[in-house]
Structures are given as C-alpha cells and as structure tokens.
Amino acid sequence: MAILDFFKRLFAGGGSASRPPPQRRSGARLNARGGMRVLVVDDSTTVVSLLGRMLRQNGYVVLEAFDAEKGIEVAMSERPDLVFLDIVLPGMSGFAALRQLRRQPLTREIPIIMMSGNEQATEQFYAQRIGADDFMKKPFSRAEVFMRIENLLDVSLLPRRHMHTPAPVAPTTESSAVP
C-alpha cells in the first residue's frame, strides 16, 4: 500500500506544490522574426513532420524536401532564410548538397544547420569544415532546435552566416614573381 501511495504522490505531484516549477532555460528565448522561411531537407517523413510542426507553431513558414536534389531546387527558387539539411539522404548526400549550395551565388549566404543520427563526431567536423553553420544530432529536442536558430540570429532577428569569412588566398609563385 505504501508503494501505491508513493506512486500516486509522485505522479500527482504531491508535496511539490510549494516548490516552483524548474526553469527550462536560464534566460528568455530570442525568437526569430515571424514569417521566417525555413527549408527542411530530410528523407524521414517523421523528422520533416516533427521539425515542421515545431517551426510552424512558432510562426515560421516551412518548406520541405525529401532528397538533396529537391532541396537544392527549393533553395534556389524559394531562397529560404535558413536550411536544416540531413547528411544521409538517398542519391546525393547532404555533404554534396552543402557544397553545391555554397557554390551558388543565390544560396551561398543562407545559414545551414546539418543534421545526422550518426554518432560520429567526424561528421560534425566535416560539415563545419565545408561550410555548415551548425550541426545538430538526431534525435533532437525542441529546445535544441530553437537554441540552434537563436545562435544564428542577427540584430534584425534573421539567421545570418557567422562563419563565412573566406580564408586568405596565398599568392602563387607566378603572380608573386617580379617581372
């Protein structure tokens, strides 16, 4: 009987009414401007649906693609403010799509958050090395999604690339030679 009472108190919140609920965040969330357009590229309908619902509930316009080729096409035509891009996709990989998006003048400045369910830390390093702005492991929480977005916001509350400073170009021996 004592065990049953313990579980009743545990699930009914007995004895915790005097304590305030735990804070989920130490500070207020900085939300992106309403109407921000986000492209979600993932071959999992579950991930696209879940992430899309989270974003829509916060006033974002969600664009969807289930493979890299369609993701590139949507990014070129719709010019989203932010892209969530899975690494493992059918056909073209997320890495190849990231490279193509960074090479195109229309899409090179769009912030891209790469996603993967793989536990390999090398994917995170490689994604950032070839131009991703952030990396998120799956499964992810609502708090993590919005923290990743918040980290990319500028003063106008739109995501901006912070890592796009080009590497200095070393002079070639031909151009540095004195005639």
Phi, psi and chi 1 to 4 in degrees:
 res  aa     phi    psi   chi1   chi2   chi3   chi4
   1 MET       -  -38.8 -168.2   63.4  152.9      -
   2 ALA   -63.4  -35.3      -      -      -      -
   3 ILE   -67.7  -41.5  -67.5  175.5      -      -
   4 LEU   -62.1  -42.3 -176.6   59.7      -      -
   5 ASP   -63.3  -39.2  -70.7  -24.9      -      -
   6 PHE   -59.7  -47.0  169.6   75.3      -      -
   7 PHE   -67.3  -36.3  -77.6  110.9      -      -
   8 LYS   -61.5  -44.7  -77.3 -178.5 -177.1  176.7
   9 ARG   -66.4  -39.4  -77.1 -167.1  -43.4  -90.7
  10 LEU   -62.4  -48.9  179.1   67.7      -      -
  11 PHE   -82.4  -21.3  -68.9  112.2      -      -
  12 ALA   -90.1   -6.4      -      -      -      -
  13 GLY    78.1   21.2      -      -      -      -
  14 GLY   -59.6  135.8      -      -      -      -
  15 GLY    82.4   -6.6      -      -      -      -
  16 SER  -105.9    5.8   64.4      -      -      -
  17 ALA   -64.4  -28.8      -      -      -      -
  18 SER   -80.9  -17.0   62.1      -      -      -
  19 ARG   -91.1  139.3  -76.3 -175.3  -81.8  161.9
  20 PRO   -71.3  153.6   23.1  -29.1      -      -
  21 PRO   -64.7  146.8   20.4  -27.6      -      -
  22 PRO   -64.5  143.6   21.7  -29.0      -      -
  23 GLN   -79.8  131.5  -65.3  -64.3  -38.6      -
  24 ARG   -82.6  -27.7  -64.3  178.6   90.5  173.9
  25 ARG  -131.6  149.3  -68.3  179.5   54.0   94.7
  26 SER   -79.2  -22.9   58.5      -      -      -
  27 GLY  -137.0  171.9      -      -      -      -
  28 ALA   -70.3  144.9      -      -      -      -
  29 ARG   -75.2  138.8  175.7 -179.0  -67.2  145.1
  30 LEU   -94.6  108.0 -179.4   61.9      -      -
  31 ASN   -87.6  145.6  -70.2  -42.7      -      -
  32 ALA   -70.0  160.4      -      -      -      -
  33 ARG   -60.1  138.8 -171.0  162.4   54.1 -170.6
  34 GLY   -59.4  146.2      -      -      -      -
  35 GLY    85.1    1.8      -      -      -      -
  36 MET   -58.5  136.7 -175.6  177.2   85.8      -
  37 ARG   -98.4  123.3  -63.3  159.4   24.6   98.2
  38 VAL  -122.6  128.9  179.7      -      -      -
  39 LEU   -98.1  126.7  171.1   59.8      -      -
  40 VAL  -110.7  119.3  177.9      -      -      -
  41 VAL  -117.1  109.0 -177.0      -      -      -
  42 ASP  -158.1  143.9 -161.2  -57.6      -      -
  43 ASP   -82.3   -6.8   59.0  -32.4      -      -
  44 SER   -91.3  118.3  165.6      -      -      -
  45 THR   -63.9  -29.4   55.1      -      -      -
  46 THR   -64.8  -47.8  -56.8      -      -      -
  47 VAL   -64.4  -45.5  170.8      -      -      -
  48 VAL   -61.0  -44.0  172.2      -      -      -
  49 SER   -66.1  -47.8  175.5      -      -      -
  50 LEU   -63.4  -50.4  178.0   66.7      -      -
  51 LEU   -64.6  -41.0 -169.0   50.8      -      -
  52 GLY   -60.7  -42.7      -      -      -      -
  53 ARG   -64.2  -44.3 -173.9  174.8   15.4  171.1
  54 MET   -56.5  -45.8  -74.9 -179.0 -166.1      -
  55 LEU   -69.3  -43.8  -64.3  166.4      -      -
  56 ARG   -61.8  -38.4  -77.9 -175.2 -161.7   96.2
  57 GLN   -62.5  -19.4  -72.6  173.2  -15.4      -
  58 ASN  -106.3   18.0  -78.5  -88.9      -      -
  59 GLY    85.7   12.4      -      -      -      -
  60 TYR   -89.3  151.9  -57.9  151.6      -      -
  61 VAL   -92.6  125.9  174.8      -      -      -
  62 VAL  -109.1  127.5  178.4      -      -      -
  63 LEU  -107.1  144.5  -51.3  166.7      -      -
  64 GLU  -127.2  145.2  -59.2  174.0   -9.9      -
  65 ALA  -147.8  143.1      -      -      -      -
  66 PHE  -106.9    3.5  -65.5   94.4      -      -
  67 ASP  -151.8  166.1   60.4   52.7      -      -
  68 ALA   -64.7  -41.5      -      -      -      -
  69 GLU   -60.4  -45.9  -66.6   84.0   -4.3      -
  70 LYS   -67.2  -37.1 -177.8   67.1  174.5  175.3
  71 GLY   -59.9  -43.2      -      -      -      -
  72 ILE   -64.7  -43.7  -68.1  168.6      -      -
  73 GLU   -59.7  -46.9 -180.0 -176.1  -43.3      -
  74 VAL   -65.1  -42.2  171.7      -      -      -
  75 ALA   -61.3  -40.6      -      -      -      -
  76 MET   -68.8  -39.7  -65.0  -70.3  -70.2      -
  77 SER   -85.7  -34.0   64.2      -      -      -
  78 GLU  -101.1  -16.8  -60.6  -66.3  -34.1      -
  79 ARG    46.4   66.4  -50.8 -101.1  -34.6  -97.0
  80 PRO   -66.2  163.5   26.6  -34.3      -      -
  81 ASP   -81.1  -21.2  -62.3  -58.4      -      -
  82 LEU  -157.7  148.8  175.7   66.6      -      -
  83 VAL  -128.6  131.9  174.7      -      -      -
  84 PHE  -101.5  120.3  -78.1   92.4      -      -
  85 LEU  -127.5  118.9  177.2   61.1      -      -
  86 ASP   -71.3  150.1 -171.2   23.6      -      -
  87 ILE   -83.5  -46.0  -69.2  173.8      -      -
  88 VAL   -94.0  107.7  179.4      -      -      -
  89 LEU  -131.3  155.4  -67.0  165.9      -      -
  90 PRO   -68.6  144.3   22.6  -29.8      -      -
  91 GLY    74.3 -121.4      -      -      -      -
  92 MET   -68.0  136.0  178.6 -171.8  -66.6      -
  93 SER   -77.0  164.5   75.0      -      -      -
  94 GLY   -63.0  -33.5      -      -      -      -
  95 PHE   -63.4  -44.3  -71.7  134.7      -      -
  96 ALA   -64.7  -39.4      -      -      -      -
  97 ALA   -64.7  -42.1      -      -      -      -
  98 LEU   -58.6  -45.6  174.7   62.8      -      -
  99 ARG   -59.1  -44.9  -83.5 -169.0 -138.8   89.3
 100 GLN   -64.7  -41.7  -77.7 -162.3   22.5      -
 101 LEU   -64.6  -34.9  -68.8  168.3      -      -
 102 ARG   -74.3  -23.4  -70.9  -64.0  177.1 -122.2
 103 ARG   -82.8  -20.9  -71.1 -178.0 -175.7  139.7
 104 GLN   -86.9  128.6  -61.8  -64.6  -37.2      -
 105 PRO   -57.3  -34.7  -23.0   31.3      -      -
 106 LEU   -70.5  -23.6  -70.7  175.5      -      -
 107 THR  -121.5   -4.9   58.1      -      -      -
 108 ARG   -65.0  -25.0   75.7  171.0   40.6  126.0
 109 GLU   -96.7    2.3  -66.6  -59.3  -42.0      -
 110 ILE   -75.6  125.9  -62.2  171.9      -      -
 111 PRO   -64.9  138.8  -18.3   28.9      -      -
 112 ILE  -128.2  126.9  -62.0  174.3      -      -
 113 ILE  -107.0  114.7  -61.4  172.6      -      -
 114 MET   -81.1  148.8  -60.3  -65.8  -73.0      -
 115 MET  -130.3  146.8  -56.4 -178.2  -66.3      -
 116 SER  -159.7  145.7  178.4      -      -      -
 117 GLY   -91.0   -4.0      -      -      -      -
 118 ASN   -74.8  140.7 -167.9  -25.9      -      -
 119 GLU   -83.0   -2.3  -65.9  -64.5  -39.8      -
 120 GLN   -70.2  120.2  -64.2  -70.5  -27.2      -
 121 ALA   -69.1  -20.0      -      -      -      -
 122 THR   -65.3  -30.0   54.6      -      -      -
 123 GLU   -62.2  -41.7  -76.7 -171.1  -13.6      -
 124 GLN   -62.2  -46.6  179.6  176.7   -0.9      -
 125 PHE   -60.7  -46.4  170.6   78.0      -      -
 126 TYR   -65.9  -41.5 -169.8   64.4      -      -
 127 ALA   -59.9  -44.0      -      -      -      -
 128 GLN   -71.9  -33.4  -69.8  174.3  -20.7      -
 129 ARG   -65.7  -34.4  179.8   95.7 -171.1 -129.2
 130 ILE   -98.5   11.2   62.8  172.2      -      -
 131 GLY   118.8    7.3      -      -      -      -
 132 ALA   -73.5  150.2      -      -      -      -
 133 ASP   -92.2  -21.0  -62.8  -76.8      -      -
 134 ASP  -162.6  170.5 -154.2  -14.6      -      -
 135 PHE  -138.9  137.1  178.9   86.3      -      -
 136 MET  -134.2  126.0 -174.1  168.8   70.4      -
 137 LYS   -82.2  144.0  -76.9 -171.2 -178.8  176.6
 138 LYS   -97.9  143.3  -65.7 -172.0  -88.9 -176.0
 139 PRO   -74.5  154.1   27.5  -32.0      -      -
 140 PHE  -124.0  158.5   46.0   79.7      -      -
 141 SER   -99.2  163.2   67.9      -      -      -
 142 ARG   -57.3  -44.2 -180.0 -179.7 -169.0   85.3
 143 ALA   -60.2  -41.0      -      -      -      -
 144 GLU   -66.3  -41.5 -178.4  174.4    9.4      -
 145 VAL   -56.7  -49.2  168.5      -      -      -
 146 PHE   -75.7  -25.9  -69.4  102.9      -      -
 147 MET   -66.9  -41.5 -179.5 -154.2   51.9      -
 148 ARG   -62.3  -43.0  -58.7  -79.1  177.7 -163.8
 149 ILE   -64.1  -47.1  -67.3  171.3      -      -
 150 GLU   -57.4  -38.4 -176.5  178.4  -33.3      -
 151 ASN   -64.4  -19.0  -72.2  -18.4      -      -
 152 LEU  -100.8   -3.3  -66.4  172.1      -      -
 153 LEU   -73.4  143.5  -64.3 -179.8      -      -
 154 ASP  -102.8 -170.5   66.0    6.1      -      -
 155 VAL   -65.1  -23.3  -65.3      -      -      -
 156 SER   -89.1    8.9   65.9      -      -      -
 157 LEU    63.2   32.8  -60.6 -179.6      -      -
 158 LEU  -120.1  146.9  -74.9  173.7      -      -
 159 PRO   -67.4  138.8   -3.9   10.4      -      -
 160 ARG  -134.2  152.0  -66.9  -73.7  179.4 -112.5
 161 ARG   -74.3  129.5  -63.4 -152.3   59.7 -142.7
 162 HIS  -106.8  -13.6  -61.0  -66.5      -      -
 163 MET  -109.3   23.1  -59.6  171.6   32.9      -
 164 HIS   -95.5   15.4   69.9  -75.3      -      -
 165 THR   -66.3  118.8  -51.6      -      -      -
 166 PRO   -69.0  147.5   20.0  -25.3      -      -
 167 ALA   -69.2  144.8      -      -      -      -
 168 PRO   -63.1  142.5   15.4  -21.0      -      -
 169 VAL   -93.0  123.1  177.5      -      -      -
 170 ALA   -77.6  137.7      -      -      -      -
 171 PRO   -66.6  145.1   19.8  -26.2      -      -
 172 THR   -81.3  164.6   61.6      -      -      -
 173 THR   -66.7  -30.5   52.6      -      -      -
 174 GLU   -70.2  -43.2  -68.1  172.9    6.7      -
 175 SER   -76.5  -20.5   62.7      -      -      -
 176 SER   -91.4   -7.7   61.7      -      -      -
 177 ALA   -72.7  140.6      -      -      -      -
 178 VAL   -87.5  129.1  178.9      -      -      -
 179 PRO   -69.0      -   11.9  -13.0      -      -
